[in-house]
Amino acid sequence: MTLVDWRAWHDEYDRPDSSLARRLKVVRRQVGAALDACPPGPLRVVSLCAGQGRDLLEVLDGHSRRADVRARLVELDERNTGPASAAVEAAGLDGVEVLTADAALIDHYRGMVPADVVLMCGLFGNLTDEDIQRTITFGPQLTKTGGTVIWTRHRSAPDRVPLICDWFEQSGFERLWLSPPDASFGVGVHRFTAEPRPLAAGESMFTFVGYDLLGRRATDAE
Ligand SMILES: C[S@@+](CC[C@H](N)C(=O)[O-])C[C@H]1O[C@@H](n2cnc3c(N)ncnc32)[C@H](O)[C@@H]1O
């Protein structure tokens, strides 16, 4: 089991010079742009392994579409859903629901998908390659036609960002934006251009291994 303290992990966001704080700025900008590009009318947003919701909540708070948005943040650790719920309440974001649950279970998105915006941030660096690919194949169940997935993945070796782009593009997505290769983090934005698929009830998309255990497995294999 991952030994990372996922509440403390968020503390890096508060160090403005940290790579994570710089990544957050980029992700927030992309979230704002994705909301800007949405058609008029009600909008749905889902976030997998949402943490404290820092990528979404602050953007929503100041966004012209805030009243149109229903969002569901799914996060396992209640030490993170607590602050997320507090932020939702403080901002009066009535359409946002914070669920303390296993984000891998597709059933937790019922009623909220296919969504206009899907966040997969801080997820892929904690999954095996097989599960990254598997999760991406669920994109057509999670995303509506014209909807956007915003995702992140670190750039450390092996750099999986190119493969992740390929996997999205094989699943009916087109690349809208990718952070430059020399950034200390990877952020990607893909738009879904195909027809959504119905939710496959009972399916689990991934096992969240944790970057610490993945790194240890790689070292042991050397
Ligand atoms: C790297 S953090 C990313 C948080 C957030 N998405 C962000 O980018 O700021 C990963 C998060 O996944 C959560 N997590 C781990 N396993 C999970 C699971 N099975 N279901 C939901 N959340 C999970 C952790 O508690 C942690 O908050």
PDBQT file of the ligand as one rigid body, heavy atoms in Angstrom, charges set to zero:
ROOT
HETATM    1  C1  LIG A 301      -1.516  13.112  -6.440  1.00  0.00    +0.000 C 
HETATM    2  S1  LIG A 301      -2.961  13.475  -5.534  1.00  0.00    +0.000 S 
HETATM    3  C2  LIG A 301      -3.856  14.453  -6.692  1.00  0.00    +0.000 C 
HETATM    4  C3  LIG A 301      -4.936  15.294  -6.091  1.00  0.00    +0.000 C 
HETATM    5  C4  LIG A 301      -5.620  16.251  -7.082  1.00  0.00    +0.000 C 
HETATM    6  N1  LIG A 301      -6.199  15.576  -8.209  1.00  0.00    +0.000 N 
HETATM    7  C5  LIG A 301      -4.621  17.272  -7.563  1.00  0.00    +0.000 C 
HETATM    8  O1  LIG A 301      -4.069  17.108  -8.658  1.00  0.00    +0.000 OA
HETATM    9  O2  LIG A 301      -4.401  18.242  -6.831  1.00  0.00    +0.000 OA
HETATM   10  C6  LIG A 301      -3.758  11.915  -5.634  1.00  0.00    +0.000 C 
HETATM   11  C7  LIG A 301      -5.022  11.820  -4.793  1.00  0.00    +0.000 C 
HETATM   12  O3  LIG A 301      -5.658  10.577  -5.039  1.00  0.00    +0.000 OA
HETATM   13  C8  LIG A 301      -6.251  10.131  -3.835  1.00  0.00    +0.000 C 
HETATM   14  N2  LIG A 301      -6.555   8.699  -3.980  1.00  0.00    +0.000 N 
HETATM   15  C9  LIG A 301      -5.735   7.635  -3.886  1.00  0.00    +0.000 A 
HETATM   16  N3  LIG A 301      -6.387   6.513  -4.174  1.00  0.00    +0.000 NA
HETATM   17  C10 LIG A 301      -7.657   6.862  -4.482  1.00  0.00    +0.000 A 
HETATM   18  C11 LIG A 301      -8.811   6.159  -4.893  1.00  0.00    +0.000 A 
HETATM   19  N4  LIG A 301      -8.806   4.830  -5.081  1.00  0.00    +0.000 N 
HETATM   20  N5  LIG A 301      -9.952   6.845  -5.088  1.00  0.00    +0.000 NA
HETATM   21  C12 LIG A 301      -9.995   8.191  -4.900  1.00  0.00    +0.000 A 
HETATM   22  N6  LIG A 301      -8.923   8.920  -4.541  1.00  0.00    +0.000 NA
HETATM   23  C13 LIG A 301      -7.772   8.259  -4.336  1.00  0.00    +0.000 A 
HETATM   24  C14 LIG A 301      -5.235  10.510  -2.787  1.00  0.00    +0.000 C 
HETATM   25  O4  LIG A 301      -5.821  10.537  -1.503  1.00  0.00    +0.000 OA
HETATM   26  C15 LIG A 301      -4.780  11.867  -3.298  1.00  0.00    +0.000 C 
HETATM   27  O5  LIG A 301      -5.546  12.897  -2.729  1.00  0.00    +0.000 OA
ENDROOT
TORSDOF 0
